Amino acid sequence: MHPQLRKRFNRRSFLAGTGAVAAGISLLPKFSFAAEEKKLNFYNWDTYIGETTLDDFDKATGIEVTMDLFADNDELFAKLKEGNPGYDVIVPTNDFAERMIQAGMLEPLDRSLLPNFKNLDPNFQEATFDPGRKYTMPYMWGTIGIGYRKSKVSATPDSWKVVFDSDQYAGRIALLSEATTMMGLALKYLGYSYNSTDPAELGAAEALLIKQKKNIKTFAEDNGQDLLLAEEVDVCIEWNGDMLQVMAEDDDLDYVVPKEGGYLWQDTLAIPTGAPHPMNAHAFINFIMDPEVAAAIAEFIQYGTPNASARALCSPEYRDNPAIFPPADIIAKSEGALYLGEERVRLINDAWTRILAA
C-alpha cells in the first residue's frame, strides 16, 4: 500500500499486482517523459484510490506520486481559487468541475495522450457539465444516502426525515460538512429540486437544518462512515462507496438511498491550470482508465466505475450490488448537481455560515 494511504482494516485489492502494472505499461501513450521531472502531485479525496495504484504507476513509469487529501469540494475549490499551489491532477465533482471550467481553473486535455478513453461507457464519454469532455475524464460515480447500524434502528431509515426532521436518533447523527450537498438534500426532502435557486425554498432548507441542528452530533469531514464503524453515531449521511468499505468490515452496517431520491454525483480527473507536470498528469489519467487498473480501484473503493471494460472484469458481487448500481426507480428520482452561478453559491454559503453558527 502507498505510504500516504490510510489502510482499511480488512480491505483487499482484487486485481492489484503485476497484471495491473503490465497492463498500464502496455497502454501508456507513446510520448517522452524526458521534458518533465518524474514527479506528480495528486490532490484527492481520502480512501479514494486503489491499494497499489500509485505504486503501480511509479513502477510502470518511474513517476513518483505525492498525494494530498481534501475533505470536500469546498476545500478543493478554496485551495485552488487563488492559484494552483503545485497540483497536477485533482478530483472535482461534476458541478464543481463545471464551476472550475467557467473560472478558467482547469487545463484543456489532449485527447491524443488519452487512448484509454475508448474503454469508457458511452454514457460517460459526454457530460452536460463538460461538453465534449474537453477538461475532465470520469473517475467514479454514485449516490449519497443514509448509512446506519442495523441493530440501533427500529426500521430501515429510508426517508431523509430520519436525519433532517426527527429527534429519533438525537445526538447519534452525523451529516456531511459540505454546504452544497446538505442544502441540496434538505431541498430534496422538502419536495424541491436539489438544484433549486428559489430564495424561499433555500430559506426553507436552511430553517430545516437549523431546527435539526440540536439533534446532530457532528458535521463530519468525509468520515461519517468511520464514526458509524466506531459506534459513535447510529446514522449518517455518506457517500455510497465509503459506506460499502465499512460494511465489508462490520455486517451490522447498511446503506440506503431514501425514497425521496437523492444526489447522483460524478467525480472527475482534471488537470488544474498551471500544473507543473502536465505530461505526467496525462499519463496518470490514462493509466487510471486502463481496464485492469480501473477495475482494481473500483473493487477496492466500492464506487461505480464509468469504465465499461473495467466493469466487465469485476466480480458479480460488485457488478450486481444495488448500493453501487442503484435500482432504476431510485435513479429516476435522483438528481445530479448543476453549477448555477456564483449568486447561488453565495446564497448557499451564507446559509451554511448561519447554520453552523446557530
JOKA-V542505 format. One record per pair of residues at least 6 apart in sequence whose ideal C-beta (glycine too) atoms are under 8 Angstrom apart, sorted by the first residue. I is the first residue (numbers start at 1). J is the second residue. D is the distance in whole Angstrom. If there is no record, write none. Layout:
<<I | J | D> <I | J | D>>
//
This chain:
<<1 | 7 | 6> <1 | 51 | 5> <1 | 52 | 7> <1 | 55 | 8> <2 | 49 | 8> <2 | 52 | 7> <2 | 53 | 8> <2 | 54 | 4> <2 | 55 | 6> <2 | 65 | 8> <2 | 67 | 7> <4 | 54 | 8> <4 | 66 | 7> <4 | 67 | 5> <5 | 47 | 7> <5 | 49 | 7> <5 | 51 | 7> <5 | 54 | 8> <5 | 67 | 8> <6 | 46 | 7> <6 | 47 | 6> <8 | 47 | 7> <8 | 245 | 6> <8 | 249 | 7> <9 | 249 | 5> <10 | 248 | 6> <10 | 249 | 5> <11 | 51 | 7> <11 | 245 | 6> <11 | 248 | 7> <11 | 249 | 8> <11 | 300 | 6> <12 | 51 | 7> <12 | 300 | 8> <13 | 50 | 6> <13 | 51 | 4> <13 | 52 | 6> <13 | 296 | 5> <13 | 299 | 7> <13 | 300 | 5> <14 | 295 | 7> <14 | 296 | 6> <14 | 299 | 4> <14 | 300 | 7> <14 | 314 | 8> <14 | 315 | 7> <15 | 292 | 6> <15 | 295 | 5> <15 | 296 | 4> <15 | 299 | 7> <15 | 313 | 7> <16 | 50 | 6> <16 | 51 | 6> <16 | 52 | 4> <16 | 53 | 8> <16 | 56 | 7> <16 | 296 | 5> <16 | 300 | 8> <17 | 52 | 7> <19 | 292 | 6> <20 | 50 | 8> <20 | 52 | 7> <20 | 53 | 8> <20 | 56 | 5> <20 | 290 | 8> <20 | 292 | 5> <20 | 293 | 5> <20 | 296 | 5> <21 | 56 | 5> <21 | 59 | 5> <21 | 60 | 5> <23 | 290 | 5> <23 | 291 | 7> <23 | 292 | 4> <23 | 293 | 7> <24 | 56 | 6> <24 | 57 | 7> <24 | 60 | 4> <24 | 61 | 8> <24 | 287 | 5> <24 | 290 | 5> <24 | 292 | 8> <24 | 293 | 6> <25 | 60 | 5> <27 | 115 | 7> <27 | 116 | 6> <27 | 286 | 7> <27 | 287 | 8> <27 | 290 | 5> <28 | 60 | 7> <28 | 61 | 7> <28 | 283 | 6> <28 | 286 | 6> <28 | 287 | 7> <29 | 112 | 7> <29 | 113 | 5> <29 | 114 | 7> <29 | 115 | 6> <29 | 282 | 7> <29 | 283 | 7> <29 | 286 | 6> <31 | 113 | 7> <31 | 279 | 7> <33 | 61 | 7> <33 | 62 | 7> <33 | 63 | 7> <33 | 279 | 6> <33 | 280 | 7> <33 | 283 | 7> <35 | 279 | 7> <36 | 277 | 5> <36 | 278 | 8> <36 | 279 | 5> <36 | 280 | 6> <37 | 277 | 7> <38 | 61 | 7> <38 | 62 | 5> <38 | 63 | 5> <38 | 64 | 6> <38 | 280 | 7> <39 | 63 | 7> <39 | 64 | 6> <39 | 65 | 8> <39 | 66 | 7> <39 | 277 | 6> <39 | 280 | 7> <40 | 63 | 5> <40 | 64 | 7> <40 | 65 | 5> <40 | 66 | 7> <40 | 88 | 5> <40 | 89 | 7> <40 | 277 | 5> <40 | 280 | 5> <40 | 281 | 7> <40 | 284 | 6> <41 | 65 | 8> <41 | 66 | 5> <41 | 68 | 7> <41 | 86 | 5> <41 | 87 | 5> <41 | 88 | 5> <41 | 89 | 8> <41 | 276 | 7> <41 | 277 | 7> <42 | 54 | 8> <42 | 65 | 5> <42 | 66 | 7> <42 | 67 | 4> <42 | 68 | 7> <42 | 87 | 7> <42 | 88 | 7> <42 | 89 | 5> <42 | 90 | 8> <42 | 284 | 7> <43 | 67 | 8> <43 | 68 | 5> <43 | 69 | 8> <43 | 70 | 6> <43 | 76 | 7> <43 | 79 | 7> <43 | 87 | 4> <43 | 89 | 7> <43 | 90 | 5> <43 | 91 | 7> <44 | 67 | 6> <44 | 68 | 8> <44 | 69 | 6> <44 | 70 | 8> <44 | 90 | 8> <44 | 91 | 5> <45 | 69 | 7> <45 | 70 | 7> <45 | 71 | 8> <45 | 91 | 6> <45 | 222 | 7> <45 | 267 | 8> <46 | 69 | 5> <46 | 71 | 7> <46 | 222 | 6> <46 | 223 | 7> <47 | 242 | 7> <47 | 245 | 7> <47 | 301 | 7> <48 | 91 | 7> <48 | 140 | 8> <48 | 267 | 8> <48 | 301 | 6> <49 | 67 | 7> <49 | 297 | 6> <49 | 301 | 7> <50 | 56 | 8> <50 | 293 | 7> <50 | 296 | 5> <50 | 297 | 4> <50 | 300 | 5> <50 | 301 | 7> <51 | 296 | 8> <51 | 300 | 5> <52 | 296 | 8> <53 | 288 | 7> <53 | 293 | 7> <53 | 296 | 7> <53 | 297 | 6> <54 | 65 | 4> <54 | 67 | 7> <56 | 293 | 7> <57 | 63 | 6> <57 | 65 | 6> <57 | 284 | 6> <57 | 287 | 5> <58 | 64 | 6> <58 | 65 | 6> <60 | 287 | 7> <61 | 280 | 8> <61 | 283 | 6> <61 | 287 | 8> <63 | 280 | 5> <63 | 283 | 7> <63 | 284 | 7> <65 | 284 | 7> <68 | 87 | 8> <70 | 76 | 5> <70 | 79 | 7> <71 | 177 | 7> <71 | 221 | 4> <71 | 222 | 5> <72 | 176 | 7> <72 | 177 | 6> <72 | 178 | 4> <72 | 181 | 8> <72 | 221 | 7> <72 | 222 | 6> <73 | 92 | 6> <73 | 93 | 5> <73 | 95 | 8> <73 | 96 | 4> <73 | 178 | 6> <73 | 180 | 7> <74 | 178 | 6> <74 | 179 | 6> <74 | 180 | 8> <76 | 90 | 6> <76 | 91 | 8> <76 | 92 | 6> <76 | 96 | 7> <77 | 92 | 8> <77 | 96 | 6> <77 | 99 | 7> <77 | 100 | 7> <79 | 85 | 7> <80 | 87 | 7> <80 | 90 | 7> <80 | 100 | 7> <80 | 105 | 6> <80 | 272 | 6> <81 | 103 | 7> <81 | 105 | 7> <83 | 274 | 7> <84 | 105 | 8> <84 | 272 | 5> <84 | 273 | 6> <84 | 274 | 4> <84 | 275 | 7> <86 | 276 | 6> <87 | 272 | 5> <87 | 275 | 7> <88 | 271 | 7> <88 | 272 | 8> <88 | 275 | 4> <88 | 276 | 7> <88 | 277 | 5> <88 | 278 | 7> <88 | 280 | 6> <88 | 281 | 4> <88 | 284 | 7> <89 | 269 | 6> <89 | 270 | 7> <89 | 271 | 6> <89 | 275 | 8> <89 | 281 | 5> <89 | 284 | 6> <89 | 285 | 7> <90 | 269 | 8> <90 | 270 | 6> <90 | 271 | 8> <90 | 272 | 5> <91 | 139 | 6> <91 | 267 | 5> <91 | 268 | 7> <91 | 269 | 6> <91 | 270 | 8> <92 | 100 | 6> <92 | 136 | 8> <92 | 267 | 7> <92 | 268 | 6> <92 | 270 | 6> <93 | 265 | 5> <93 | 266 | 7> <93 | 267 | 5> <93 | 268 | 7> <93 | 337 | 7> <94 | 127 | 7> <94 | 129 | 5> <94 | 265 | 6> <94 | 266 | 5> <94 | 267 | 8> <94 | 268 | 7> <94 | 336 | 6> <94 | 337 | 6> <95 | 129 | 7> <95 | 180 | 7> <95 | 336 | 8> <95 | 337 | 4> <95 | 338 | 6> <95 | 339 | 5> <96 | 339 | 7> <97 | 106 | 7> <97 | 129 | 6> <97 | 130 | 6> <97 | 135 | 7> <97 | 136 | 5> <97 | 268 | 5> <97 | 270 | 6> <98 | 129 | 4> <98 | 130 | 7> <98 | 338 | 7> <98 | 339 | 4> <99 | 339 | 4> <99 | 345 | 7> <100 | 106 | 5> <100 | 270 | 7> <100 | 272 | 8> <101 | 129 | 8> <101 | 130 | 6> <101 | 135 | 5> <101 | 136 | 8> <102 | 339 | 7> <104 | 273 | 6> <105 | 272 | 6> <105 | 273 | 5> <106 | 135 | 4> <106 | 136 | 7> <106 | 270 | 5> <106 | 271 | 7> <106 | 272 | 6> <106 | 273 | 6> <107 | 135 | 7> <107 | 270 | 8> <107 | 271 | 4> <107 | 272 | 7> <107 | 273 | 6> <107 | 275 | 6> <107 | 278 | 6> <108 | 134 | 5> <108 | 135 | 6> <109 | 133 | 7> <109 | 134 | 7> <109 | 135 | 6> <109 | 136 | 8> <109 | 137 | 7> <109 | 271 | 7> <109 | 282 | 7> <109 | 285 | 8> <110 | 282 | 6> <111 | 117 | 6> <111 | 133 | 8> <113 | 279 | 8> <113 | 282 | 4> <113 | 283 | 7> <113 | 286 | 7> <114 | 137 | 7> <114 | 282 | 6> <114 | 285 | 6> <114 | 286 | 5> <114 | 289 | 7> <115 | 286 | 7> <116 | 286 | 5> <116 | 287 | 8> <116 | 289 | 4> <116 | 290 | 5> <117 | 125 | 7> <117 | 133 | 8> <117 | 137 | 7> <117 | 289 | 7> <119 | 289 | 6> <119 | 290 | 7> <119 | 291 | 5> <119 | 294 | 7> <119 | 307 | 5> <119 | 308 | 7> <119 | 309 | 4> <119 | 310 | 7> <120 | 137 | 8> <120 | 138 | 6> <120 | 289 | 7> <120 | 306 | 6> <120 | 307 | 6> <120 | 308 | 7> <121 | 306 | 5> <121 | 307 | 7> <121 | 308 | 4> <121 | 311 | 8> <122 | 308 | 8> <123 | 306 | 8> <124 | 138 | 4> <124 | 141 | 8> <124 | 266 | 8> <124 | 306 | 4> <125 | 133 | 6> <126 | 132 | 7> <126 | 133 | 7> <127 | 133 | 6> <127 | 136 | 7> <127 | 138 | 7> <127 | 266 | 7> <129 | 136 | 8> <129 | 338 | 7> <129 | 339 | 7> <130 | 136 | 5> <130 | 268 | 8> <135 | 270 | 6> <136 | 268 | 4> <136 | 269 | 7> <136 | 270 | 5> <137 | 268 | 6> <137 | 269 | 5> <137 | 270 | 8> <137 | 285 | 5> <137 | 289 | 7> <138 | 266 | 6> <138 | 267 | 8> <138 | 268 | 6> <138 | 269 | 8> <138 | 306 | 4> <139 | 266 | 8> <139 | 267 | 5> <139 | 268 | 6> <139 | 269 | 5> <139 | 288 | 7> <139 | 306 | 8> <140 | 241 | 7> <140 | 266 | 8> <140 | 267 | 5> <140 | 298 | 7> <140 | 301 | 7> <140 | 303 | 4> <140 | 304 | 6> <140 | 305 | 7> <140 | 306 | 7> <141 | 264 | 7> <141 | 265 | 7> <141 | 266 | 4> <141 | 267 | 7> <141 | 303 | 7> <141 | 304 | 5> <141 | 306 | 6> <142 | 239 | 6> <142 | 240 | 5> <142 | 241 | 6> <142 | 264 | 8> <142 | 265 | 6> <142 | 303 | 5> <142 | 304 | 5> <142 | 324 | 7> <143 | 239 | 8> <143 | 240 | 5> <143 | 257 | 5> <143 | 262 | 5> <143 | 263 | 7> <143 | 264 | 6> <143 | 265 | 7> <143 | 326 | 6> <143 | 330 | 8> <143 | 334 | 7> <144 | 176 | 8> <144 | 181 | 6> <144 | 185 | 7> <144 | 237 | 6> <144 | 238 | 7> <144 | 239 | 6> <144 | 240 | 7> <144 | 262 | 6> <144 | 263 | 5> <144 | 265 | 7> <145 | 237 | 7> <145 | 238 | 7> <145 | 240 | 6> <145 | 243 | 8> <145 | 255 | 6> <145 | 256 | 6> <145 | 257 | 4> <145 | 258 | 6> <145 | 262 | 6> <146 | 157 | 5> <146 | 158 | 8> <146 | 160 | 8> <146 | 162 | 7> <146 | 163 | 6> <146 | 235 | 6> <146 | 236 | 7> <146 | 237 | 6> <146 | 238 | 8> <146 | 255 | 7> <146 | 256 | 6> <146 | 257 | 8> <146 | 258 | 6> <147 | 224 | 7> <147 | 225 | 6> <147 | 228 | 5> <147 | 235 | 7> <147 | 236 | 5> <147 | 237 | 8> <147 | 238 | 5> <147 | 242 | 8> <147 | 243 | 4> <147 | 246 | 8> <147 | 253 | 7> <147 | 254 | 7> <147 | 255 | 5> <148 | 156 | 8> <148 | 157 | 5> <148 | 228 | 7> <148 | 234 | 6> <148 | 235 | 5> <148 | 236 | 8> <148 | 253 | 7> <148 | 254 | 6> <148 | 255 | 8> <148 | 256 | 7> <149 | 228 | 6> <149 | 231 | 7> <149 | 234 | 5> <149 | 235 | 8> <149 | 252 | 6> <149 | 253 | 6> <150 | 252 | 5> <150 | 253 | 7> <150 | 254 | 6> <151 | 252 | 5> <152 | 169 | 8> <152 | 172 | 7> <152 | 234 | 4> <152 | 235 | 8> <153 | 169 | 8> <153 | 234 | 7> <153 | 235 | 7> <154 | 168 | 8> <156 | 254 | 8> <156 | 256 | 6> <157 | 163 | 7> <157 | 235 | 6> <157 | 256 | 7> <157 | 258 | 8> <158 | 256 | 5> <158 | 258 | 6> <158 | 259 | 5> <159 | 189 | 8> <159 | 258 | 5> <159 | 259 | 6> <159 | 260 | 7> <160 | 185 | 6> <160 | 186 | 8> <160 | 188 | 7> <160 | 189 | 4> <160 | 258 | 5> <160 | 260 | 6> <161 | 189 | 7> <162 | 168 | 7> <162 | 169 | 7> <162 | 235 | 6> <163 | 169 | 8> <163 | 173 | 6> <163 | 175 | 7> <163 | 212 | 8> <163 | 235 | 6> <163 | 236 | 8> <163 | 237 | 6> <164 | 185 | 8> <164 | 186 | 6> <164 | 189 | 5> <164 | 208 | 6> <164 | 209 | 7> <164 | 212 | 6> <165 | 189 | 7> <165 | 208 | 7> <165 | 211 | 8> <165 | 212 | 6> <166 | 215 | 7> <167 | 215 | 5> <169 | 215 | 7> <169 | 234 | 5> <169 | 235 | 5> <170 | 214 | 7> <170 | 215 | 4> <171 | 215 | 7> <171 | 217 | 5> <172 | 217 | 6> <172 | 233 | 5> <172 | 234 | 4> <172 | 235 | 7> <173 | 215 | 6> <173 | 216 | 5> <173 | 217 | 6> <173 | 233 | 6> <173 | 234 | 8> <173 | 235 | 5> <173 | 236 | 7> <174 | 216 | 7> <174 | 217 | 6> <174 | 218 | 5> <174 | 219 | 8> <174 | 220 | 4> <174 | 224 | 4> <174 | 227 | 5> <174 | 228 | 7> <174 | 232 | 8> <174 | 233 | 5> <174 | 235 | 8> <174 | 236 | 4> <174 | 237 | 7> <175 | 182 | 6> <175 | 216 | 6> <175 | 218 | 8> <175 | 219 | 5> <175 | 220 | 7> <175 | 224 | 8> <175 | 236 | 7> <175 | 237 | 5> <176 | 182 | 6> <176 | 219 | 7> <176 | 220 | 6> <176 | 222 | 7> <176 | 224 | 7> <176 | 237 | 5> <176 | 238 | 7> <177 | 219 | 4> <177 | 220 | 6> <177 | 221 | 5> <177 | 222 | 8> <179 | 348 | 5> <179 | 349 | 6> <179 | 351 | 8> <179 | 352 | 4> <180 | 337 | 7> <180 | 345 | 8> <180 | 348 | 6> <181 | 263 | 7> <181 | 337 | 8> <182 | 209 | 7> <182 | 219 | 8> <182 | 237 | 7> <182 | 352 | 8> <183 | 202 | 7> <183 | 205 | 5> <183 | 206 | 7> <183 | 209 | 8> <183 | 348 | 5> <183 | 351 | 6> <183 | 352 | 7> <184 | 194 | 4> <184 | 195 | 7> <184 | 263 | 6> <184 | 335 | 8> <184 | 337 | 6> <185 | 194 | 7> <185 | 237 | 7> <185 | 262 | 7> <185 | 263 | 6> <186 | 205 | 4> <186 | 206 | 8> <186 | 208 | 5> <186 | 209 | 6> <187 | 193 | 7> <187 | 194 | 6> <187 | 196 | 5> <187 | 201 | 6> <187 | 202 | 7> <187 | 204 | 8> <187 | 205 | 5> <188 | 194 | 5> <188 | 260 | 6> <188 | 261 | 6> <188 | 262 | 7> <188 | 263 | 8> <188 | 335 | 7> <189 | 208 | 7> <189 | 258 | 8> <189 | 260 | 6> <190 | 201 | 7> <190 | 204 | 6> <190 | 205 | 6> <190 | 208 | 7> <191 | 260 | 8> <192 | 198 | 7> <192 | 201 | 5> <192 | 204 | 8> <192 | 205 | 8> <193 | 335 | 7> <194 | 263 | 6> <194 | 335 | 4> <194 | 337 | 7> <195 | 335 | 7> <195 | 337 | 7> <195 | 338 | 5> <195 | 340 | 6> <196 | 202 | 6> <197 | 340 | 6> <197 | 344 | 5> <199 | 347 | 7> <202 | 347 | 6> <202 | 348 | 7> <202 | 351 | 6> <203 | 351 | 8> <205 | 351 | 7> <206 | 351 | 4> <206 | 354 | 7> <206 | 355 | 6> <209 | 355 | 5> <210 | 354 | 7> <210 | 355 | 6> <210 | 358 | 4> <213 | 355 | 7> <213 | 358 | 6> <217 | 227 | 8> <217 | 232 | 7> <217 | 233 | 6> <218 | 227 | 7> <218 | 233 | 8> <219 | 356 | 7> <220 | 227 | 6> <220 | 236 | 7> <222 | 239 | 8> <222 | 242 | 7> <224 | 233 | 7> <224 | 236 | 4> <224 | 237 | 7> <224 | 238 | 5> <224 | 242 | 8> <225 | 236 | 7> <225 | 238 | 5> <225 | 242 | 4> <225 | 243 | 5> <225 | 245 | 7> <225 | 246 | 5> <226 | 246 | 7> <227 | 233 | 5> <227 | 236 | 6> <228 | 234 | 7> <228 | 235 | 8> <228 | 236 | 5> <228 | 238 | 8> <228 | 243 | 8> <228 | 246 | 6> <228 | 253 | 6> <229 | 246 | 4> <229 | 249 | 6> <229 | 250 | 6> <229 | 253 | 7> <238 | 255 | 8> <239 | 265 | 8> <239 | 303 | 8> <240 | 255 | 6> <240 | 257 | 8> <240 | 302 | 8> <240 | 303 | 7> <240 | 323 | 5> <240 | 324 | 7> <241 | 301 | 5> <241 | 302 | 5> <241 | 303 | 4> <241 | 324 | 8> <243 | 253 | 7> <243 | 255 | 4> <243 | 323 | 7> <244 | 255 | 7> <244 | 302 | 4> <244 | 303 | 8> <244 | 321 | 7> <244 | 323 | 6> <244 | 324 | 7> <245 | 301 | 7> <245 | 302 | 6> <246 | 253 | 6> <247 | 253 | 5> <247 | 254 | 7> <247 | 255 | 7> <247 | 323 | 8> <248 | 302 | 8> <255 | 323 | 5> <257 | 326 | 6> <257 | 330 | 5> <257 | 334 | 7> <259 | 333 | 8> <260 | 333 | 7> <261 | 330 | 7> <261 | 332 | 8> <261 | 333 | 3> <261 | 334 | 4> <261 | 335 | 7> <262 | 330 | 8> <262 | 333 | 8> <262 | 334 | 5> <263 | 334 | 6> <263 | 335 | 7> <263 | 336 | 7> <263 | 337 | 7> <264 | 331 | 7> <264 | 334 | 5> <264 | 335 | 6> <264 | 336 | 5> <265 | 336 | 7> <265 | 337 | 7> <266 | 306 | 7> <266 | 336 | 7> <267 | 303 | 8> <269 | 285 | 5> <269 | 288 | 7> <271 | 278 | 6> <271 | 281 | 5> <271 | 282 | 8> <271 | 285 | 8> <275 | 281 | 6> <287 | 293 | 6> <288 | 294 | 6> <288 | 297 | 7> <289 | 307 | 6> <291 | 307 | 6> <291 | 309 | 4> <291 | 310 | 5> <291 | 312 | 8> <291 | 313 | 6> <292 | 310 | 7> <292 | 313 | 6> <293 | 310 | 8> <294 | 305 | 6> <294 | 307 | 4> <294 | 309 | 8> <294 | 310 | 4> <295 | 305 | 7> <295 | 307 | 8> <295 | 310 | 4> <295 | 311 | 7> <295 | 313 | 4> <295 | 314 | 5> <297 | 305 | 8> <298 | 304 | 7> <298 | 305 | 4> <298 | 307 | 8> <298 | 310 | 6> <298 | 311 | 7> <298 | 314 | 6> <298 | 318 | 7> <299 | 314 | 6> <299 | 315 | 7> <299 | 318 | 6> <302 | 318 | 7> <302 | 324 | 6> <303 | 324 | 7> <304 | 324 | 5> <304 | 325 | 6> <305 | 311 | 5> <305 | 314 | 7> <311 | 319 | 6> <318 | 324 | 7> <319 | 325 | 7> <326 | 334 | 8>>
//
